[in-house]
Amino acid sequence: MPTLKDRDDDFGQRGALYRDVLSEQDRTNLVTNIVNHLSDGVSDPVLAHTLEYWRNVDPDLGTRVSQGHAERRLTGPRTA
């Protein structure tokens, strides 16, 4: 059986991709895409679960998604 590494869990590789591979512009684009999808209308339980998921991937990513979603709620839905 192979030896598991620290990143061999549900979130380690995703977090490494976010922190170590994506550029700052790529991270910003990812946050924008997630926030846009969440702003299309999800139930409160789904929103809470989704925000927890992104925090588990990376604390910075979770914070940025949460803040972006909160700002979007204040400014209203996006326009095409």
C-alpha positions, -999 to +999 in steps of 0.1 A: +000+000+000+014+034-009+024+058+018+001+088+021+015+123+020+003+153+039-015+165+008-033+132+002-066+142+017-098+157+004-084+192+003-046+191+002-041+189-035-068+215-042-052+239-017-017+233-032-031+241-066-047+274-053-016+284-033+013+271-054+002+268-090-023+295-098-011+331-103-028+359-084-049+367-114-059+330-117-069+330-080-089+362-085-106+347-115-115+316-096-130+336-067-150+357-092-163+325-109-173+309-076-190+341-064-209+345-096-222+310-094-232+314-058-250+346-066-273+329-091-293+318-061-285+289-037-303+280-005-288+290+028-278+254+037-260+250+003-243+283+007-231+275+042-218+241+030-201+257+000-183+284+020-171+257+044-158+237+015-137+265+001-124+274+036-112+238+039-095+240+005-076+271+016-084+297+044-076+326+021-098+312-007-127+307+017-124+342+030-122+357-004-153+338-016-172+347+016-163+384+013-171+384-024-205+368-019-213+393+009-203+422-013-224+408-042-255+406-019-250+443-011-246+454-047-272+431-063-269+404-090-246+407-119-258+420-152-249+404-186 
